[in-house]
Amino acid sequence: MHYMVSHGTGHTSTIPCVIWLQTMLTSTFFFISVAYLNLGIVYGIVGEKEEASKLYRQCVEIDTAGLKDPRLHEHTKISALYNLGRLLADQDRYQEAIDVYLEAIQRRPSHYAPQSLYNMLGMSNQTYCLLFRFVS
């Protein structure tokens, strides 16, 4: 799904439509993890950080037993944790971000490439350590 956001160019933003559509999907097909992930991304883009965090967590908790493509849903859950970690790090909540990245690494299925998780974990850890050093 692609998102078009107006940046003062006179074009109408499609964000409200995307939010409405994804909200309908999550309420109708509450087991579709991709809908929760996409809606979390959109809420993050428009600055609704708490709502985005809730949606990422809901995505992670979806029971994927019996679904046609559990592999896709398991991958999506880890992507939701990745996005949650980024959201927290962007808010300077590095310890929480580190915890989320560690959770993602621990829950990661074998088909999910871990490099992005390790990169973000390292960046958040390095920033946290630097900040801690300056505070002390």
Secondary structure in CASP SS format (residue, H / E / C, confidence):
PFRMAT SS
TARGET T0000
AUTHOR 0000-0000-0000
METHOD secondary structure of the structure
MODEL  1
M C 1.00
H C 1.00
Y C 1.00
M C 1.00
V C 1.00
S C 1.00
H C 1.00
G C 1.00
T C 1.00
G C 1.00
H C 1.00
T C 1.00
S C 1.00
T C 1.00
I H 1.00
P H 1.00
C H 1.00
V H 1.00
I H 1.00
W H 1.00
L H 1.00
Q H 1.00
T H 1.00
M H 1.00
L H 1.00
T H 1.00
S H 1.00
T H 1.00
F C 1.00
F C 1.00
F C 1.00
I C 1.00
S H 1.00
V H 1.00
A H 1.00
Y H 1.00
L H 1.00
N H 1.00
L H 1.00
G H 1.00
I H 1.00
V H 1.00
Y H 1.00
G H 1.00
I H 1.00
V C 1.00
G C 1.00
E C 1.00
K H 1.00
E H 1.00
E H 1.00
A H 1.00
S H 1.00
K H 1.00
L H 1.00
Y H 1.00
R H 1.00
Q H 1.00
C H 1.00
V H 1.00
E H 1.00
I C 1.00
D C 1.00
T C 1.00
A C 1.00
G C 1.00
L C 1.00
K C 1.00
D C 1.00
P H 1.00
R H 1.00
L H 1.00
H H 1.00
E H 1.00
H H 1.00
T H 1.00
K H 1.00
I H 1.00
S H 1.00
A H 1.00
L H 1.00
Y H 1.00
N H 1.00
L H 1.00
G H 1.00
R H 1.00
L H 1.00
L H 1.00
A H 1.00
D H 1.00
Q C 1.00
D C 1.00
R C 1.00
Y H 1.00
Q H 1.00
E H 1.00
A H 1.00
I H 1.00
D H 1.00
V H 1.00
Y H 1.00
L H 1.00
E H 1.00
A H 1.00
I H 1.00
Q H 1.00
R H 1.00
R C 1.00
P C 1.00
S C 1.00
H C 1.00
Y C 1.00
A C 1.00
P C 1.00
Q H 1.00
S H 1.00
L H 1.00
Y H 1.00
N H 1.00
M H 1.00
L H 1.00
G H 1.00
M H 1.00
S H 1.00
N H 1.00
Q H 1.00
T H 1.00
Y H 1.00
C H 1.00
L H 1.00
L H 1.00
F H 1.00
R H 1.00
F H 1.00
V H 1.00
S C 1.00
END
